[in-house]
Amino acid sequence: MRTIRRGLCALLVVASAIASTGCRDTTAAPIQPPADRAVLRQAMVDMVRAGAVGVQLRVHDDSGDWTASAGVSELGKPEPPSTDGRFRIGSITKTFVSTVILQLVAEGRLGLDDPADEHLPGYGIDRRITVRMLLQHTSGLFDYTGDHNSDGGFEAGIPLQGAEYVDAKMRGYTLGELARLALSKPARFAPGERWQYSNTNYVLAGLLIEKLTGTPYATQIRTRLLIPLGMSDTSLPGAEPTVAGPHAHGYLEYQRDGRTELADITELNPSWAGSAGEIISTTADLDRFLAALLGGRLLTPQLLQVMGTPFPVPDRPGGFGLGLVDRRVGPDCDVYGHTGGIHGYLSQLYGSKDGARRVAMSITLNQDPDSQAGAFIPAVMSILGTLCR
């Protein structure tokens, strides 16, 4: 999720962990790993050298499941991240929400081309905005986490940066509050005119689920996805700030009174992310979900095809479907899934189109995702590129 628009000792601990342990290999079965495992290990080391606190990775391919980690679980301590640790998945939540909406479409509860306002009266949603546009990020709605104006300037949303956020990280929000804040701002462009990522779209999608089912959207995700798939380590925390069970720590570098400070940001109230990014999970659970989704167990073939049909995004091969990103990672090789970012955590979940090959990864950060993610692009693309083989 786009959340917003180190001390020397910490860096030495991370570097020491790499030098002494490299990557923690926990290959699940006694199979001979293919040669590209070395590529995966090196990519994780490269991410830690580029500033990641820790990395945990799960790959499923023709040789089975393989997991490993690099770096440390917590600054100042030598232990590597657990390969079954929990983490905040950020915007990968959107793929879960979209799946539930598409299941409701299959049940005849709504249509993708219904005006969203038809199901959510009282919010003043432009009647031209359809359910499809929400899931596809073509609505033009202001992003409540902050957005750009037509003149290129940035308009702030809720406070998610710097000392202001650190001091208020336990503040709670409701989906309705976030939606109304966003809808009080002018639209960025006419509905359907173009693509622009906006977390507001998925807050409204969460509200749609609640209106159509009469239950919290989290309940629908649990009963339709988590319980049937046996995803027992995945949760929707609501306003609960802690991450239960084994987990790596995330950090946030910020400025206070002209000084650079580093906060352990692992505990925060995730209600500001809500149906746009609140879920906590593990690489094993995410792998199980993606295998079921791309393998056709959660949606009809027709709806899965619609979900994965990309709307073109300027200057980026592939595009954005309905909560499912088509990401070009090599010549004639696209992978499908989503990236997620939230304070302290950056996640990747992608697979081949048929779901036979998959990658689930969590990177723990010491800056905000928008500032730090670019440093990991070469290593991430190297890992995702192994899905093409």
C-alpha positions, 0 to 999 in steps of 0.5 A, a space after each residue: 500500500 502506498 502509505 504516504 505519499 539508522 544508526 551506525 550500530 543498526 547497520 553493523 548488525 545487519 551487515 554482520 548477520 549477512 556476513 555470518 549467516 548469509 541466507 537462512 535456508 529452510 528448504 521444505 523437502 529434501 529435493 535438489 534445488 535448481 541453480 537459480 536458488 543462488 540467484 534468489 539468495 544473492 537477491 536477498 543479500 542485495 536487498 539487505 545491503 541496499 537497506 532492508 532490515 530483513 527479508 523472508 522469501 517463499 518460492 514454489 516452482 517445479 521443485 516444490 517449496 523453498 523458503 529462506 531469509 536474510 538480514 535480522 528480525 530486529 535491529 540490535 539482535 542477531 536472529 534472522 527473520 523467521 520464514 514462517 513469521 507474520 507481517 503486514 501485507 499492505 495493499 495485497 489486501 486489495 486482491 482479497 477484497 476484489 476476490 470477494 466482490 467478484 464472488 458477489 458478482 457471481 452470486 448476482 448481488 451486484 454487477 461490475 458496471 453498476 454505479 457504485 452510488 446505486 449500492 452506497 447511497 448517501 456518500 455522494 459518489 459520482 453516478 458515472 463511477 462503476 464498481 469496475 472502476 473502483 477495483 481498477 483504479 480508474 474512478 478518478 477519486 482523491 486518495 485519502 492518503 494524499 494525492 497529486 493535483 492537476 498542477 503537479 502539487 501534492 495535496 495531503 490526506 490523513 497524516 501518515 508521515 514524519 513525527 506527526 504520524 509517529 505521535 498519532 500512530 494509534 489513532 483509529 479511523 472507520 471506513 466511512 470516515 475515510 471515504 467521506 474525507 476523500 469524497 469531500 475533495 475534487 476528483 482528479 479526473 473524469 471517471 474512466 478517463 485514465 488510471 491512477 492508484 487511489 486507496 479510496 477505491 478499496 475503502 469503498 469496495 469494503 463498504 460495498 461488501 458490508 452493504 451487500 452482505 450486512 456483515 463487516 467486510 472482514 467477516 466475508 474475507 474470513 468466511 469466504 477465503 481464510 477459513 476454506 483455504 486453511 489460512 490460520 495465520 492470516 488476520 484482519 486486525 481492525 484497530 488492534 495494533 500488535 502483530 501476534 505470533 513470530 514476526 520481524 520488526 519494521 522501522 520508520 526513519 523520520 525528522 523531529 526538530 531537525 534531527 533524524 530519528 528511527 522508530 520501531 513502527 511494528 505496532 500501529 493502528 492499521 484501521 487507517 488502511 482498512 480494506 485497502 491494506 490492513 491484513 497480516 499474513 505469512 508467506 505460506 498463507 499468501 502462497 496458498 491464497 494465490 495458488 487457489 486464486 490463479 488456479 481457478 478455485 475461487 472464481 469462475 474462469 470468466 471472472 478470473 479472466 476479467 480480474 486479470 485483464 489489465 487496464 494500461 498504465 502509462 510507462 509500465 508494461 502490463 497494467 492493472 486488472 481488478 485487484 490483480 496486477 499484470 507485471 512484465 518481468 521479462 521478455 514474453 513473461 508476465 506475472 500476476 499478483 500485487 505489491 503491498 507497502 505499509 509503514 515498516 513493511 514491503 511485500 510482494 505476491 506474484 505467480 505465473 498466470 496458471 499459478 504453478 510458479 509463485 513468489 511470496 516475500 516480505 521485506 522489513 524496512 527502516 524508512 517509509 515504503 515510498 522512499 525505500 522501495 526503489 532501492 530494491 527494484 533490481 533484486 525484486 525483479 531478479 526474484 520475480 524473473 525466476 518465475 519465467 523459467 
